[in-house]
Amino acid sequence: MERNSGYFLVWRKIWKSPVFKNLKQCAIWIYMISQATHKDKTLNFLDNKIFVKKAELIFPLRKNAEIWGITYSEMRTFIKRLKNRKMINVRIHHLLPSQNHPSRKVSIIECLNYDKYQYLEDVQPPEHQLSPYTNTLYKLNNNISIGSSKDVNNGYKSVGEWGQYTILEKDGKKYKKHRWKNEPITDYNESNT
C-alpha cells in the first residue's frame, strides 16, 4: 500500500513537449515518475533482491514495451531519447536465472531531476494546492497571521502575496519570491498586478 500512496507533480505543458512523439510516450514518462521510489530501498523482482536508490525504478524494457503496446525497438529508441535529453540514466542489474525472465538482466531507470516532481513527506505542500479547510488549518498551525509583516531572510519583510509569489520589502523597495520554488528574489513591478 505504501508504494501507491503519495503524489507527484505533473506540469500541464508536458502533453505538448517536443521530447514525446505521441501521448503514449508522454504517459510512459508519467508512469516512470509515478513508479520511481521516493527513498532508497530493496525490492523483490523475480525472486531477486534489487537495491534501488531514490528516483529509480525497475523497468524491464521488453515487458514494458508489451504492456504499452509498442515494439521493443520503439521502447529502446524512446529510452535512448530520454537518456540523450538527460531526463534519465539507465543501469543494468544482473539477475539470477529464472524461468519467468528469459534475459538475465533488467534495466533500472533513474529519473533525473526527480525532486522537481516530488515534495518531501515532512514538508507541507504549497498553500494553493491545499483545500480551503486544510489551508486554514495549516495557517493556524504555523501561526501565520494574514496581513502582518514578518521578518524573512536578510532584512526582507513579507508584506503580501501575489499569485504564487510572496511580496517582500527591504529598504522601501518591493521584491517577489516564489513561495515554494528555489528561485532568486526578483524586483516586484506593481504595474503588472
C-alpha positions in Angstrom: 0.0 0.0 0.0 2.9 2.4 0.7 4.1 2.2 -2.8 0.9 3.6 -4.2 0.4 6.4 -1.7 1.5 10.0 -2.0 1.5 12.2 -5.0 3.8 13.9 -7.6 3.6 17.0 -9.8 2.9 16.9 -13.5 3.1 20.2 -15.4 0.3 20.7 -17.9 2.7 21.6 -20.7 4.1 18.1 -20.6 1.5 17.0 -23.2 3.0 19.3 -25.8 6.7 18.6 -25.0 8.8 18.0 -28.1 10.5 15.2 -26.2 7.5 12.9 -26.7 6.4 11.9 -30.2 2.9 10.9 -29.1 0.8 10.8 -26.0 1.7 7.2 -25.3 5.3 8.2 -24.8 4.2 11.0 -22.5 2.2 8.5 -20.5 5.2 6.2 -20.2 7.2 9.1 -18.8 4.5 9.9 -16.3 4.4 6.2 -15.3 8.1 6.3 -14.7 7.9 9.3 -12.4 5.0 7.7 -10.5 6.7 4.4 -10.0 10.1 5.7 -9.0 10.9 5.1 -5.4 10.9 8.1 -3.1 13.7 6.7 -0.9 16.5 4.1 -1.1 15.1 0.5 -0.7 15.5 -3.1 -1.6 12.8 -4.5 -3.9 12.0 -8.1 -4.9 11.9 -8.8 -8.6 11.5 -12.3 -9.9 13.0 -13.8 -6.7 15.9 -11.4 -6.8 16.6 -8.6 -4.3 17.4 -5.4 -6.1 18.6 -2.3 -4.3 17.2 0.9 -5.9 18.1 4.4 -4.9 15.7 7.3 -4.6 14.3 8.2 -8.0 14.9 4.8 -9.5 12.5 2.1 -10.8 12.9 -1.4 -12.2 11.9 -1.2 -15.8 12.2 -4.3 -17.9 12.2 -2.9 -21.5 10.6 -5.9 -23.3 7.8 -6.4 -20.8 7.0 -2.6 -20.7 7.0 -2.5 -24.5 4.5 -5.3 -24.5 2.4 -3.6 -21.7 2.3 -0.3 -23.6 1.6 -1.8 -27.0 4.8 -0.7 -28.7 7.7 -2.7 -30.2 10.9 -3.3 -28.3 12.7 -1.2 -30.8 10.4 1.7 -30.3 10.8 1.4 -26.5 14.6 1.3 -26.8 14.6 4.4 -29.1 12.4 6.2 -26.6 14.6 5.3 -23.6 17.7 6.4 -25.6 16.0 9.8 -26.4 15.2 10.3 -22.7 18.8 9.5 -21.9 20.2 11.9 -24.5 17.9 14.6 -23.2 19.3 14.0 -19.7 15.9 13.1 -18.3 17.0 9.6 -17.2 20.0 7.4 -16.5 20.0 3.7 -17.1 21.9 1.0 -15.3 21.7 -2.8 -15.8 21.1 -5.2 -12.9 22.1 -8.8 -13.5 19.6 -11.4 -12.2 19.8 -15.0 -11.1 18.5 -17.4 -13.7 14.7 -17.7 -13.7 12.1 -19.3 -16.0 9.9 -16.2 -15.8 12.5 -13.9 -17.3 14.4 -15.1 -20.3 17.0 -12.4 -20.1 19.3 -12.4 -17.1 19.4 -8.7 -16.8 16.9 -5.9 -16.1 17.1 -2.1 -16.7 17.0 0.2 -13.7 15.9 3.7 -14.7 16.8 6.7 -12.7 14.6 9.8 -13.2 16.9 12.8 -13.2 15.6 16.0 -11.5 13.2 13.7 -9.6 12.8 16.3 -6.8 11.1 18.7 -9.2 8.2 16.3 -9.3 8.1 15.5 -5.5 7.5 17.0 -2.2 9.2 15.5 0.8 6.8 13.8 3.3 7.8 16.1 6.1 7.4 19.3 4.1 3.9 20.9 3.7 2.9 21.4 0.1 2.3 25.0 -1.2 -0.9 26.6 0.1 -2.5 27.0 -3.3 -2.5 23.1 -3.6 -4.4 22.6 -0.4 -8.1 22.5 0.1 -9.6 25.7 1.8 -10.1 23.7 5.0 -6.6 22.3 5.1 -5.2 25.7 4.1 -6.9 27.3 7.1 -5.6 24.6 9.5 -2.1 25.0 8.0 -2.1 28.7 8.6 -3.4 28.3 12.2 -0.8 25.6 13.0 2.1 27.7 11.7 1.0 31.0 13.5 0.7 32.9 10.2 -1.4 36.0 10.6 -2.7 37.4 7.3 -1.7 41.0 6.6 1.1 41.2 9.1 4.7 42.0 8.3 7.2 39.3 9.4 10.9 39.1 9.0 12.2 36.8 6.3 15.9 36.5 5.4 18.5 39.2 5.3 16.2 42.1 6.4 13.4 41.3 3.9 9.9 41.7 5.3 6.9 39.8 4.0 4.2 42.4 3.1 1.8 40.4 0.9 1.1 37.8 -1.7 0.7 37.9 -5.4 -0.3 34.6 -7.0 2.4 32.1 -6.4 4.8 34.8 -5.0 5.4 36.3 -1.6 5.9 40.1 -1.8 8.9 41.2 0.2 10.1 44.7 1.2 13.6 45.8 2.0 14.7 49.4 2.3 11.4 50.7 0.9 11.7 48.6 -2.3 9.5 45.7 -3.1 10.6 42.3 -4.4 8.9 39.0 -5.2 10.0 35.5 -4.1 8.3 32.3 -5.4 6.6 30.5 -2.4 8.0 27.0 -2.9 10.5 27.0 -5.8 14.1 27.8 -5.0 14.3 30.8 -7.4 16.2 34.0 -6.7 14.4 37.1 -5.4 13.4 39.5 -8.2 12.1 43.0 -8.4 8.3 43.4 -8.0 6.7 45.6 -10.6 3.3 46.8 -9.2 2.1 47.8 -12.7 1.7 44.0 -13.5 -1.0 43.5 -10.9 
